[in-house]
Amino acid sequence: MTKKLFGITFLIFLFGGCSNISKEGIKEDGRPVSEMKIYRDSFRTIDVKEIDGSSAFNVEEIFDSVSFIRLSSDTEATIGAIDQIIFLDSVLILRDGYTSKSVKMFSKSGQFVRSIGSHGRGPGEYIEPTFMELYGNKIAIYDQFMRRIQFYNLEGKFLKSVKFPFYSMKFHIFNDNQYLFNSISCDNDEFRSIFNYSVFETDSTGTFTSHGFYRKKNTYQSLVNRHHFFPKNNIVYYRPVYNDTIYSIHENGSIRVEFTVNFGDRTVPEKYRNGKEI
């Protein structure tokens, strides 16, 4: 990989120009939905303007070590693209959302352990495992088509299902009564309080409590839909569409600027930032 390729990929992934936040007060079914507050008190700048695009670099310049795990080739272990990985002490949980549409557990030596859930519409089943996370000692899997999060224990036993009235792509559970969701621009027309917002919070019944990252519906779409919403240690790191800033979203409802990216004079043309020619 050359520095030029790395720089272009990084630019597409992070950069943009729509970070305006609406101050409109909105109610859903008579309940107020508050605006998440953004704090810009301190942040770090990632400087990529010095990439010259002419020389190569090695993987070991970035990572201290690289290891590989050969997965079992047994029929029941078959998995396509790996869209998400959860690392535990002795096992890996892999989500393939679009090929085999499955969630499978493997040992760290690559041996198949078990499937988590299965394809279908019944309890413990999913049409498409769209996103997953570890919540306490439970595996939570979201199915965008069934609009529900299903919970399993680490032995793969189905525990419960929580149904929601809206569509989303990613989620995080702050606590038993506080859920954060990330939506895309083409969904949820019937919900006035969220259809112009990228993230929103609900309680465990799906009632909206707050929203953030205003973006006018259907005016721009992201080229990269993966890795822009990343929960870690009960904080969600989020990069809005076409934005050069990475934010952190916290359980108390606050949003903080964590990183900005300085591209120098290598800016994305305005026609791409406003999304008209995407």
Buried (B, 14 or more C-beta within 10 A) or exposed (E): EEBBEBBBEBBBBBBBBBBEBBEEEBEBEEEEBBBBEBEEEEBEEEEBEEBEEEEEEEEEEEEEEEEEEEBBEEEEBBBEEBBBEBEEEEBBBBBBBEEBBBBBBBBEEBBBBBBBBBEEEEEBBBEBBBBBBBBEEBBBBBBBEBBBBBBBEBEBEBEEBBEBEBBBBBBBBBEEEBBBBBBBBEBBEEBBBBBBBBBBBBEEEBEBBBBBBBBEEEEBEBEEEEEBBBBEEEBBBBBBBBBBBBBBBBBEBEBBBBBBBEBEEBEBEEEBBBBEEE
